[in-house]
Amino acid sequence: MLAGIRNFSKSIFAKIIFSLLALSFVGWGLNASMLDLGTSRQVAEIGNQSITPVELDRAFQRTVQNMRNAFGPNFNQQQAIQMGLLNNTVQSLVSQKIMREDAREMGIGISDEKVRDAIFASDSFKNPTTGKFDRDRFMQSLYAAGYTEQEFIDGVRGDLMSQQIVGSLTGTVAVPDIMAKQIVAYRNEQRSGSFFTLNPAEFDNIETPDDATLRKYHEDNAPAFTAPESRDVVLATLSAADLADTITVTDEEVLEAYNQRIAEFQTPEKRTVQQILFAPNEEQTAKDAYKRLEDGADFMEVAKEAGMDSSVVNLGEFTANDILPDLRDATFALKEGGISEPVETALGWHILRVPSITPSKTQSLDEVRDTVVEGLKQYKAEDAMYDLSVTFDEELGAGTPIEDAAREVGAKTYTLTGIVKGQGLDGNKIDGADEINAKIFELGDGEESFLEETATGTRYVVRVTNVTPSALRPFEDVRDEVTTAWKAEERQKEMLAKAEKLASDVNNGTAIATVASEDGANVQQTGMTKRDGQGLSQNVNPSIAAALFSLEDGKAKSLQTGENIVVVKLDDVKAANTDTADAAPVKDELRQAIDQDIVAQYLDYLRDEISVSVNQGVINGLYAPAAEN
């Protein structure tokens, strides 16, 4: 496959909701020339189209919600950003827009009738009893997925436009029958065999060789016994966390900080919400249902009569900020157990019920005092960090030794020895240890860094006081290690040599059972397996399946599987029947692979032809708070 395309699949509509005909090129990358939109406040501009902050946020929130459905309600926006889902969402939107821009330039249009037919054809929107399109299911599905009806329709229309282009590029692709059959025959061939494992205890008594042999092994395998270059350093660090421990706060400051952060300690009122949803043209039906509820009819019974099951009726628990804005006032005006009159939204007519209410709660200062004090100290420490860092930098710039400059500003100092590249700071729990380690190995012997800053805000300066070059450790210092390594290697050689001899006996006509018995081993059966190990007997190493497919019928070979050495023999070959095997999946797979290559090349072409600019500053501004929490 061509680089730049990681996946060619159904669109965000199909992925997130329902298997509609749609395409998305999520893996299409954004290169450096496409970034920076100047003073524009759009997320991206693609030809004559743009992606607005609202459009990105709605798409991203739909992605987050779907991840919550998969991983549970505690999955949050910060986790989604860390997983790269924000970037994927941007790329997905850009990919959709660039294909649609090309479709417009080519004059491709999709009628309302074709959009309707595509939606009506989706099984996801059909009533399971009648098999016909069910508007209630359609609207409820969109509501659950976070789409407005117009957003979804626009998405389907754009995807159908893109499909016409993709279809014109890939519609003539044909996979030769002979190619598909050869792949089917290769994949579906099955083989079975027998094997036994050598007894490792038989090779435990390897005698220790003389010094001359060990010394030669030491020299021949020098990298294994070579000490890496190491460095001794003086390090000083200045962090807000360290300063916080030295800071005191007054009761008045704590109370003021508590009042400023009061929103953090408030749990908003939550309401469990149920609904019965009617289509936009069913106002009277909704009113009749409400009248029945007023007269004492059971809410779930009325919902069932309206064609809604409990999974659709029970929306879950919401705060005022979580629920659909059009339903907020009606929902939060109800008492516990109350039922609303029909409420109109773009989705239709809703009758709402609030089975339970969890009141809002504010934690007292006493309950959160430790949190407030810690936060206040951290804030004051961070505020002091700037002035202290300036002073620290000035002292170092004036030639003051690291130790004295550190003492002046209250920084911590460390004398570290034997620091090895890529191994942190010798077990010391120092913030940014890996970053500091990398800086140490940028310096020469006797050199001192500038005042640097780690990704988490710790300032540091380091001086290399000694460099110990990489060197082969003296034989006498590593005699035991050399002996252990030599014995392990010799043991492995002896086991393999014996296994090859036993395999040769089998190949010369001795039954594998006889050979195994003479060696005190038991023969096991592999089971009839394919090349990928499918069909192997339980606890049989997959590498044995690979060995079976490298042997001629009736032949044996020795094989290492982890720490074990085995002798395996091919007993039976079952060729695939290409006349009866289903080649359709293979053809589809090959056709999709060819389609991907074609579309990938076309997208590369469009990237050069259609201007694309992505404003990373706007994206960072939208989600910076989430990224910092």
Order of alpha helices (4+ residues) and beta strands (2+ residues): beta-beta-alpha-alpha-alpha-alpha-alpha-alpha-alpha-beta-alpha-beta-beta-alpha-alpha-beta-beta-alpha-alpha-alpha-beta-alpha-beta-beta-beta-alpha-alpha-beta-alpha-beta-beta-beta-alpha-alpha-beta-alpha-beta-beta-alpha-beta-alpha
